[in-house]
Amino acid sequence: MQPEYLLQDGFRKNGVTHRAIKYKADFKVYHIDGSVEIVDVKGMETEAFKLKRKMFEKQYPDLSLKIVR
C-alpha cells in the first residue's frame, strides 16, 4: 500500500467546497536505526509534484523524502 500524507485540509469558502490536498508516495522504508524514509519514483517532475514536494517538506520536516529517477 502506498503511504498517503495530508498536505492541506479541505475547507469550505463562499459556499464552495475545496477538497483536501494529499500526497501519495510510492514507498515508506523503515531502517534498522529507526529512521523512516519516504521514496518516490519519478520519470519526470511535474509542476504539481514540485509544489506538493514543498508542501510535504514543510508539513513533515522529520521525514526524509527521496526521489528516484
C-alpha atoms as an extended CHARMM CRD file, in Angstrom:
* protein
*
        69  EXT
         1         1  MET       CA              0.0000000000        0.0000000000        0.0000000000  PROA      1               0.0000000000
         2         2  GLN       CA              1.2880000000        3.4330000000       -0.8880000000  PROA      2               0.0000000000
         3         3  PRO       CA              1.6260000000        5.8410000000        2.0430000000  PROA      3               0.0000000000
         4         4  GLU       CA             -0.5840000000        8.9210000000        1.8350000000  PROA      4               0.0000000000
         5         5  TYR       CA              0.1080000000       12.2530000000        3.5450000000  PROA      5               0.0000000000
         6         6  LEU       CA             -2.2620000000       15.1440000000        4.1500000000  PROA      6               0.0000000000
         7         7  LEU       CA             -0.7620000000       18.4020000000        2.8900000000  PROA      7               0.0000000000
         8         8  GLN       CA             -3.7500000000       20.6920000000        3.4090000000  PROA      8               0.0000000000
         9         9  ASP       CA             -7.1460000000       20.0920000000        4.9580000000  PROA      9               0.0000000000
        10        10  GLY       CA            -10.2150000000       20.5110000000        2.8280000000  PROA      10              0.0000000000
        11        11  PHE       CA            -12.2940000000       23.6140000000        3.5140000000  PROA      11              0.0000000000
        12        12  ARG       CA            -15.4200000000       25.4850000000        2.5590000000  PROA      12              0.0000000000
        13        13  LYS       CA            -15.4090000000       29.1350000000        1.4500000000  PROA      13              0.0000000000
        14        14  ASN       CA            -18.2150000000       31.2060000000       -0.0310000000  PROA      14              0.0000000000
        15        15  GLY       CA            -20.3370000000       28.0940000000       -0.4540000000  PROA      15              0.0000000000
        16        16  VAL       CA            -17.6200000000       26.2790000000       -2.3990000000  PROA      16              0.0000000000
        17        17  THR       CA            -16.0720000000       23.1030000000       -1.0000000000  PROA      17              0.0000000000
        18        18  HSD       CA            -12.3530000000       22.6880000000       -1.6620000000  PROA      18              0.0000000000
        19        19  ARG       CA            -11.0140000000       19.1490000000       -1.3330000000  PROA      19              0.0000000000
        20        20  ALA       CA             -8.0150000000       18.2870000000        0.7940000000  PROA      20              0.0000000000
        21        21  ILE       CA             -4.6040000000       18.1880000000       -0.8770000000  PROA      21              0.0000000000
        22        22  LYS       CA             -2.8360000000       14.8660000000       -0.3840000000  PROA      22              0.0000000000
        23        23  TYR       CA              0.4700000000       13.3860000000       -1.4760000000  PROA      23              0.0000000000
        24        24  LYS       CA              0.8210000000        9.6750000000       -2.1540000000  PROA      24              0.0000000000
        25        25  ALA       CA              4.3880000000        8.3340000000       -2.2420000000  PROA      25              0.0000000000
        26        26  ASP       CA              5.4800000000        5.0190000000       -3.7270000000  PROA      26              0.0000000000
        27        27  PHE       CA              7.2010000000        3.5190000000       -0.6670000000  PROA      27              0.0000000000
        28        28  LYS       CA              7.7650000000        4.0430000000        3.0470000000  PROA      28              0.0000000000
        29        29  VAL       CA             11.0320000000        2.4510000000        4.2060000000  PROA      29              0.0000000000
        30        30  TYR       CA             11.7730000000        1.6550000000        7.8530000000  PROA      30              0.0000000000
        31        31  HSD       CA             15.5130000000        1.4400000000        8.5490000000  PROA      31              0.0000000000
        32        32  ILE       CA             17.1520000000       -0.6540000000       11.2810000000  PROA      32              0.0000000000
        33        33  ASP       CA             18.2610000000        2.5040000000       13.1160000000  PROA      33              0.0000000000
        34        34  GLY       CA             14.6020000000        3.5310000000       13.4760000000  PROA      34              0.0000000000
        35        35  SER       CA             14.6470000000        6.2290000000       10.8150000000  PROA      35              0.0000000000
        36        36  VAL       CA             11.9240000000        6.3990000000        8.1740000000  PROA      36              0.0000000000
        37        37  GLU       CA             12.4520000000        7.3100000000        4.5310000000  PROA      37              0.0000000000
        38        38  ILE       CA              9.7630000000        8.1320000000        2.0020000000  PROA      38              0.0000000000
        39        39  VAL       CA             10.6730000000        7.0700000000       -1.5560000000  PROA      39              0.0000000000
        40        40  ASP       CA              9.0030000000        8.2190000000       -4.7530000000  PROA      40              0.0000000000
        41        41  VAL       CA              9.9520000000        7.0940000000       -8.2670000000  PROA      41              0.0000000000
        42        42  LYS       CA              9.6060000000        9.8220000000      -10.8980000000  PROA      42              0.0000000000
        43        43  GLY       CA             10.3160000000        9.7420000000      -14.6020000000  PROA      43              0.0000000000
        44        44  MET       CA              9.7150000000       13.4830000000      -14.7420000000  PROA      44              0.0000000000
        45        45  GLU       CA              8.9120000000       16.0440000000      -12.0620000000  PROA      45              0.0000000000
        46        46  THR       CA              5.6930000000       17.8580000000      -12.9300000000  PROA      46              0.0000000000
        47        47  GLU       CA              4.8430000000       21.3320000000      -11.6500000000  PROA      47              0.0000000000
        48        48  ALA       CA              2.1520000000       19.7750000000       -9.4250000000  PROA      48              0.0000000000
        49        49  PHE       CA              4.7090000000       17.4120000000       -7.9020000000  PROA      49              0.0000000000
        50        50  LYS       CA              7.1950000000       20.2390000000       -7.2730000000  PROA      50              0.0000000000
        51        51  LEU       CA              4.5260000000       22.1280000000       -5.3300000000  PROA      51              0.0000000000
        52        52  LYS       CA              3.4330000000       19.0310000000       -3.3850000000  PROA      52              0.0000000000
        53        53  ARG       CA              7.0600000000       18.2610000000       -2.5370000000  PROA      53              0.0000000000
        54        54  LYS       CA              7.4840000000       21.7240000000       -0.9890000000  PROA      54              0.0000000000
        55        55  MET       CA              4.2580000000       21.3030000000        0.9640000000  PROA      55              0.0000000000
        56        56  PHE       CA              5.3570000000       17.8310000000        2.1470000000  PROA      56              0.0000000000
        57        57  GLU       CA              8.7620000000       19.1180000000        3.3070000000  PROA      57              0.0000000000
        58        58  LYS       CA              7.0820000000       21.8630000000        5.3610000000  PROA      58              0.0000000000
        59        59  GLN       CA              4.3420000000       19.6540000000        6.8240000000  PROA      59              0.0000000000
        60        60  TYR       CA              6.6040000000       16.6810000000        7.6430000000  PROA      60              0.0000000000
        61        61  PRO       CA             10.0780000000       18.0650000000        8.4970000000  PROA      61              0.0000000000
        62        62  ASP       CA             11.0930000000       14.8810000000       10.3450000000  PROA      62              0.0000000000
        63        63  LEU       CA             10.5730000000       12.6200000000        7.3120000000  PROA      63              0.0000000000
        64        64  SER       CA             13.1750000000       12.2000000000        4.6010000000  PROA      64              0.0000000000
        65        65  LEU       CA             11.8140000000       12.2840000000        1.0400000000  PROA      65              0.0000000000
        66        66  LYS       CA             13.9940000000       10.5890000000       -1.5780000000  PROA      66              0.0000000000
        67        67  ILE       CA             13.2160000000       10.9420000000       -5.2810000000  PROA      67              0.0000000000
        68        68  VAL       CA             14.4510000000        8.1610000000       -7.5860000000  PROA      68              0.0000000000
        69        69  ARG       CA             14.7050000000        8.9820000000      -11.2810000000  PROA      69              0.0000000000
